[in-house]
Amino acid sequence: MSHPVIAVLGGGIAGLFAARELLRNGYEVILIEARNRLGGRVYPINIEGIELQLGAAYLHDTGDSENPNMLISELKVENGLQSLGQAVQLDSPEITIISEDEETFGFALKQMFEGCNIDRLSPVDRDEMEGSYEGGEDNFFLYDGYSDLLKDLEAELTRNGKCHILKNTVITEVLHNVESNNHFLRTKDGMEIVCGGVICALPIGVLQGGFLKFTPPLPELLDRINSGNARRFVIQFEENFVDQQCSHIIMHDEETNTAFRILNVDYYRKAKNPDIKESNCLVVTYVPLHEKKENLTPDAVMKKIKNCLKERYEQHEGVIESGMIIAECDWGADDYCRGGWSSFNETIIDEDAFNEWFRKINKYCESCNIHFAGEYMSKGGNGTVHGAALSGKQAAFELEKSLKERDMPLDLKQEELFFSWSKHMLEAERGRRYLESNPNAKPGYAPGTVVLYKPSL
Ligand SMILES: Cc1cc2nc3c(=O)[nH]c(=O)nc-3n(C[C@H](O)[C@H](O)[C@H](O)COP(=O)(O)OP(=O)(O)OC[C@H]3O[C@@H](n4cnc5c(N)ncnc54)[C@H](O)[C@@H]3O)c2cc1C
């Protein structure tokens, strides 16, 4: 049996897992990613030989029996992580906090964790949040973040030539043509791509922000998801001054009523190997308040962090003053993210409500073979890397199911596909001529090109 070519939009963890699943099941995949790198909100950077994270660094919910955390086995089996002993378990007593009282600490932590409007949080998420966010045995810090996982995924995808990864390619339009049952994708630089099914693994903030045009339009049900903001700063000092007993300094800033979490990376790195080279960087997460749309300038953030550190490390005032922001990511302002992480709003009151929501979303998906993946599509795992991974696998499964049920016209010839899109004949003609005169043309090179992938046989 032949399989149509499937486009996966977005090369974050959800998209990568979806693409891998499809490849393993015999599909040819075009993975389209706006940035020049894969990983999305998994974003490792290397500072003087030490890996730091501008995005995800922790493995959460490992003890969740309902939603087994398959990333554990991925990490163990496929990435040589022999056991979770190679990651550091987060135990609440080891977290050191600067905060006036328990109440403000609780607020800061919750706000930090959800990165969204707490008052509009789904009771399901609220339940899960209670008590579990001060670390705990189900959460692990990964020394090298998710880098190995990213490397392994990219290696597998590129191994047999069946996955075409287009980086620096921004999708602007997704159109399902009912007549031909094909999908036409448009990119910012004028490329057009034809395929037989789509997995949309773009962040919810991008979808809610209306940056892409969908035909048929996106379901309004996607509005039931809150997406907050999260900012990361890497601050480098002349030298390391933080005591090794301290893993985090959590600060509740009264002026903006927001939370800052300062991570001492060495606390975890040294737990693995006490002789390891010291880092002179601290990683700060700042979650601007959802309702107020509060957003500080980097200078203002730096000033607040320095004041907070001086309270605790008076004797190191000079070193603290040397601190400079050397890397920053404002995920809410980022064009290809538009949010930190998501949670369901108060309408998803329980599991039944989630299942009903999921069922209705699926109706849209089945009607046009555009299936959603992303951290926001996973109950219990939303807002996390493992949630994104699970959602990618699930979307691939759902797409395959609906393709089989539909009995897709799988063996269309390239030319037939090419001309079936009558409305866009002019562009198709231009593209055909371009392809004829440039037999080795690669997608993405010429604005206005119609790139056509015939189904693999
Ligand atoms: C600061 C921060 C810290 C976090 N810490 C943790 C943690 O410790 N543990 C944890 O489990 N989770 C954490 N998370 C959440 C976790 O990173 C995400 O849930 C997960 O990575 C999301 O994966 P995704 O594939 O759904 O989305 P993304 O990773 O956002 O992937 C979406 C992809 O789509 C691409 N894209 C967007 N628009 C377009 C377009 N128009 N055309 C083409 N491509 C496009 C993007 O560039 C991106 O690569 C954190 C998130 C943040 C922001």
The ligand as an ORCA input file, in Angstrom:
! r2SCAN-3c Opt
* xyz 0 1
  C      11.308     28.882     29.876
  C      10.634     27.530     29.756
  C      10.987     26.507     30.614
  C      10.386     25.266     30.522
  N      10.782     24.259     31.348
  C      10.266     23.027     31.197
  C      10.788     21.934     31.933
  O      11.731     22.099     32.697
  N      10.238     20.697     31.751
  C       9.212     20.489     30.872
  O       8.759     19.345     30.754
  N       8.721     21.511     30.133
  C       9.225     22.766     30.265
  N       8.777     23.779     29.493
  C       7.709     23.515     28.536
  C       8.237     22.747     27.315
  O       9.403     23.395     26.850
  C       7.171     22.759     26.236
  O       5.955     22.253     26.767
  C       7.540     21.897     25.028
  O       8.882     22.016     24.680
  C       6.645     22.338     23.880
  O       6.913     21.570     22.736
  P       6.009     21.786     21.423
  O       6.592     20.940     20.378
  O       4.572     21.623     21.768
  O       6.164     23.340     21.058
  P       7.509     24.139     20.605
  O       8.692     23.583     21.267
  O       7.212     25.575     20.816
  O       7.594     23.799     19.053
  C       6.841     24.460     18.082
  C       7.717     24.685     16.859
  O       6.953     25.353     15.844
  C       7.792     26.306     15.194
  N       6.950     27.314     14.544
  C       6.201     28.285     15.113
  N       5.556     28.996     14.184
  C       5.900     28.458     12.980
  C       5.523     28.734     11.626
  N       4.671     29.713     11.319
  N       6.053     27.970     10.634
  C       6.917     26.953     10.925
  N       7.296     26.639     12.194
  C       6.783     27.387     13.200
  C       8.630     26.855     16.344
  O       9.797     27.497     15.881
  C       8.913     25.607     17.168
  O      10.110     24.961     16.783
  C       9.367     25.037     29.548
  C       9.004     26.071     28.684
  C       9.633     27.309     28.775
  C       9.237     28.400     27.814
*
